[in-house]
């Protein structure tokens, strides 16, 4: 009841009716897994440099339907941050305006549930751009894979120390490491984690 009230309240704040589709019904079995690369870890001041996303449909990763864009920052990239996100100034030569990037991303995700690893941060980064523009927070349902993994491991080892680092999760689930710090690759690996955990969950029910 409270969730529906918050959703309706959020919808009333929408400033552009052409994006009302975000509040629609998602097709069953469809999810969007996404990841961002940013200039830092503070959503209040840092900026998005790239967004990568992939569609899941019917328990299958649809690699033919991926989203990737580089986003033009307002200033120069700090040299120290390059060692983390590995995005160089030359990689941003074809980067697009943040508004254009957000519009394309919203049209890609539609009303589908969003899946991610430490998704709260990525959503906060997207909302840093979307809220001043459209007046809303992302209304999409959010699914955190580290939470799913924690629940899965807790059933196996209730009193155990569970390592939630991404590289440890993919190793434990026997998922190939495609190389991190590339938003699309990270999204695809996260999608594999999500599907693997979904399969394991169904087996234990």
C-alpha positions in Angstrom: 0.0 0.0 0.0 2.7 2.5 1.0 4.8 1.5 -2.1 1.9 2.3 -4.3 1.3 5.6 -2.6 5.0 6.6 -3.1 4.9 5.5 -6.7 1.7 7.6 -7.4 3.3 10.6 -5.6 6.4 10.2 -7.7 4.4 10.0 -10.9 2.6 13.3 -10.1 5.9 15.1 -10.1 6.7 14.0 -13.7 7.4 17.2 -15.7 7.3 15.6 -19.2 4.4 13.3 -20.0 6.3 11.6 -22.9 8.2 9.8 -20.1 5.1 8.5 -18.4 5.9 5.1 -20.0 8.4 4.6 -17.1 5.4 4.0 -14.8 3.8 1.4 -17.1 3.7 -2.3 -16.8 6.8 -4.3 -17.7 6.7 -7.4 -19.8 6.9 -10.6 -17.6 10.4 -12.0 -17.5 12.1 -8.9 -18.7 14.8 -7.1 -16.8 17.5 -4.5 -17.5 20.9 -5.0 -15.9 23.1 -1.9 -15.9 26.3 -0.4 -14.6 27.9 3.0 -14.6 31.5 4.2 -14.6 31.9 7.5 -12.8 34.4 10.1 -11.8 34.0 9.2 -8.2 31.8 7.7 -5.5 29.8 10.8 -4.5 26.4 11.1 -6.4 26.1 14.7 -5.2 29.2 15.9 -7.0 30.6 13.2 -9.2 29.6 12.5 -12.8 28.8 9.6 -15.0 31.4 8.8 -17.7 29.7 5.7 -19.2 26.6 3.6 -19.0 26.3 0.0 -20.0 23.2 -2.1 -19.9 21.9 -5.4 -21.2 18.4 -6.9 -21.5 17.3 -10.1 -20.0 14.2 -11.7 -21.6 12.9 -15.1 -20.6 15.9 -16.2 -18.5 18.2 -15.3 -21.4 20.7 -12.5 -21.8 19.9 -10.8 -25.0 23.4 -9.6 -26.0 22.0 -8.2 -29.3 20.1 -5.7 -27.2 22.8 -3.9 -25.2 23.1 -0.2 -24.4 26.4 1.6 -24.2 27.3 5.3 -24.2 30.0 7.6 -23.1 28.9 10.7 -21.3 30.6 14.1 -21.7 31.8 15.4 -18.3 31.6 19.0 -17.4 35.4 19.3 -16.8 38.6 17.4 -17.1 38.9 13.9 -15.7 41.1 13.6 -12.6 44.2 11.6 -13.3 43.8 9.4 -10.2 40.3 8.4 -11.2 41.5 7.1 -14.5 43.3 4.3 -12.7 39.9 3.1 -11.4 37.5 3.5 -14.3 40.2 3.3 -17.0 38.4 5.8 -19.2 40.8 8.2 -20.8 40.1 11.6 -22.3 40.6 10.0 -25.8 37.8 7.5 -25.0 35.4 10.5 -24.5 36.0 12.1 -27.9 32.6 10.7 -29.1 30.9 11.2 -25.7 27.4 12.6 -25.8 25.7 15.3 -23.8 24.4 14.0 -20.4 20.8 15.0 -21.3 21.0 13.0 -24.5 22.5 10.1 -22.7 19.8 10.1 -20.0 17.0 10.3 -22.6 18.4 7.3 -24.5 18.9 5.3 -21.3 15.4 5.9 -20.1 14.0 4.8 -23.4 16.1 1.6 -23.3 15.0 0.6 -19.8 11.4 1.5 -20.1 9.4 0.3 -17.1 11.4 -2.9 -16.6 12.9 -3.9 -13.3 16.5 -2.8 -12.8 19.2 -5.3 -11.7 22.7 -4.4 -10.6 25.6 -4.9 -8.2 25.5 -2.2 -5.5 22.6 -0.8 -7.6 21.7 1.9 -5.1 24.8 3.9 -6.2 24.2 3.5 -9.9 20.5 4.6 -9.5 21.6 7.6 -7.4 24.0 8.6 -10.2 21.3 8.3 -12.8 18.9 10.3 -10.6 21.5 13.0 -10.2 20.7 13.9 -13.8 17.1 12.8 -14.2 15.5 14.4 -11.1 16.4 18.0 -11.9 15.2 17.4 -15.5 12.0 15.3 -15.0 11.3 15.9 -11.4 11.1 12.2 -10.5 13.1 9.3 -9.1 13.4 6.2 -11.2 10.1 4.3 -10.5 11.5 1.0 -11.7 11.7 -2.0 -9.3 15.3 -2.5 -8.2 17.0 -5.9 -7.6 20.4 -6.1 -5.9 22.4 -9.1 -6.8 24.7 -8.9 -3.7 21.5 -9.3 -1.6 20.4 -12.3 -3.7 23.8 -13.8 -3.3 23.8 -13.2 0.5 20.4 -14.9 0.9 21.6 -17.8 -1.2 24.8 -18.3 0.8 23.0 -17.8 4.1 20.8 -20.8 3.4 24.0 -22.9 2.8 26.1 -21.5 5.7 23.9 -19.6 8.1 26.7 -18.6 10.4 29.3 -18.1 7.8 31.3 -15.0 6.8 30.0 -14.1 3.3 32.3 -12.2 1.0 30.2 -9.9 -1.2 33.1 -8.6 -3.4 32.1 -8.9 -7.0 35.1 -10.9 -8.1 34.5 -13.4 -5.3 30.8 -13.8 -6.2 31.5 -14.5 -9.9 34.3 -17.0 -8.9 32.1 -18.8 -6.5 29.3 -19.1 -9.1 31.8 -20.2 -11.7 31.0 -17.2 -14.0 33.7 -16.1 -16.5 35.5 -12.9 -15.6 35.2 -10.7 -18.7 37.3 -7.9 -17.2 35.9 -5.2 -14.9 35.7 -1.5 -15.3 33.9 -1.7 -18.6 30.2 -0.8 -18.0 28.8 -3.3 -20.6 31.0 -6.2 -19.5 30.1 -5.5 -15.9 26.4 -5.5 -16.8 26.7 -8.8 -18.7 28.6 -10.5 -15.8 26.0 -9.1 -13.3 23.3 -10.5 -15.6 24.9 -13.9 -15.4 25.1 -13.7 -11.6 21.4 -12.8 -11.5 20.3 -15.7 -13.8 22.5 -18.2 -11.9 21.1 -17.2 -8.6 17.5 -17.4 -10.0 18.2 -20.9 -11.2 19.7 -21.9 -7.8 16.7 -20.4 -6.0 14.2 -22.4 -8.1 16.1 -25.6 -7.3 15.9 -25.1 -3.6 12.1 -24.2 -3.6 
